């Protein structure tokens, strides 16, 4: 995974999501980030690809 995700790429992905999907994904990211273990965050990201 490329850690330096292009900001334009990210904005493009967000623009394609509808509001409910966006809210769901933001909540998921929020839950992942509350976890301080870097390895579990990385595993969660890989799982959701």
Rosetta silent file (secondary structure, phi, psi, omega in degrees, C-alpha in Angstrom):
SEQUENCE: XXXXXXXXXXXXXXXXXXXXXXXXXXXXXXXXXXXXXXXXXXXXXXXXX
SCORE:     score description
SCORE:     0.000 S_00000001
   1 L     0.000  137.479  178.590    0.000    0.000    0.000 S_00000001
   2 L   -84.958  115.651 -178.617    1.244    3.451   -0.850 S_00000001
   3 L   -71.538  -20.317 -178.428    1.273    5.555    2.321 S_00000001
   4 L   -96.951   60.053 -178.677    1.527    8.754    0.304 S_00000001
   5 L   -60.922  131.524  178.296   -1.963    8.642   -1.180 S_00000001
   6 L   -61.283  129.973 -177.874   -2.469   11.470   -3.596 S_00000001
   7 H   -61.367  -37.174  178.659   -4.901   14.036   -2.112 S_00000001
   8 H   -64.221  -38.082  177.497   -6.671   14.385   -5.474 S_00000001
   9 H   -61.809  -45.803 -179.948   -7.122   10.588   -5.547 S_00000001
  10 H   -61.871  -46.081 -179.512   -8.622   10.675   -2.057 S_00000001
  11 H   -64.000  -36.911  178.115  -10.992   13.521   -2.930 S_00000001
  12 H   -63.507  -43.261  178.438  -12.048   11.688   -6.090 S_00000001
  13 H   -62.244  -44.626 -179.042  -12.861    8.559   -4.058 S_00000001
  14 H   -64.279  -38.076 -178.209  -14.863   10.602   -1.549 S_00000001
  15 H   -65.174  -27.527 -177.754  -16.779   12.396   -4.315 S_00000001
  16 H   -80.512  -15.152 -176.922  -17.959    9.041   -5.722 S_00000001
  17 L   -87.211  145.116  173.289  -19.524    7.902   -2.433 S_00000001
  18 L   -80.452  169.405 -172.515  -23.066    8.749   -1.458 S_00000001
  19 H   -58.792  -45.331 -178.848  -23.706   10.453    1.891 S_00000001
  20 H   -63.147  -44.531  179.500  -24.682    7.315    3.827 S_00000001
  21 H   -63.387  -41.959  179.715  -21.689    5.363    2.527 S_00000001
  22 H   -61.345  -46.753  179.258  -19.393    8.288    3.302 S_00000001
  23 H   -61.414  -42.539  179.913  -20.702    8.565    6.875 S_00000001
  24 H   -61.228  -45.816 -178.787  -20.315    4.806    7.382 S_00000001
  25 H   -69.163  -35.650  177.247  -16.720    4.873    6.128 S_00000001
  26 H   -65.227  -41.080  177.743  -15.826    7.957    8.176 S_00000001
  27 H   -63.509  -39.586  179.415  -17.147    6.211   11.284 S_00000001
  28 H   -63.817  -44.682  178.406  -15.121    3.106   10.415 S_00000001
  29 H   -62.084  -42.493  179.093  -11.948    5.191    9.983 S_00000001
  30 H   -59.059  -44.378  178.582  -12.667    6.953   13.257 S_00000001
  31 H   -63.965  -41.444 -179.963  -12.944    3.600   15.079 S_00000001
  32 H   -63.210  -42.778 -176.210   -9.715    2.339   13.481 S_00000001
  33 H   -71.397  -22.425  177.089   -7.819    5.491   14.469 S_00000001
  34 H   -69.491  -21.998  178.222   -8.973    5.250   18.092 S_00000001
  35 L   -82.486  123.104 -174.125   -6.977    2.024   18.263 S_00000001
  36 L   -82.584   -8.190 -176.926   -3.360    2.919   19.060 S_00000001
  37 L   -81.867  111.296 -176.193   -1.809   -0.306   17.761 S_00000001
  38 H   -57.699  -41.942 -178.470   -0.208    0.461   14.380 S_00000001
  39 H   -63.453  -38.893  179.816   -0.224   -3.179   13.254 S_00000001
  40 H   -69.496  -33.586  176.362   -3.944   -3.590   13.865 S_00000001
  41 H   -64.436  -46.030  179.787   -4.617   -0.386   11.906 S_00000001
  42 H   -61.689  -44.427  178.727   -2.533   -1.684    8.995 S_00000001
  43 H   -62.511  -40.101  179.949   -4.283   -5.074    9.113 S_00000001
  44 H   -64.106  -41.816  179.284   -7.697   -3.400    9.163 S_00000001
  45 H   -63.663  -45.484 -179.273   -6.794   -1.310    6.110 S_00000001
  46 H   -63.541  -37.815 -179.726   -5.530   -4.373    4.213 S_00000001
  47 H   -63.550  -34.821 -173.695   -8.686   -6.304    5.135 S_00000001
  48 L   -90.798    4.295 -179.251  -10.928   -3.551    3.750 S_00000001
  49 L   -70.664    0.000    0.000   -9.190   -3.195    0.379 S_00000001
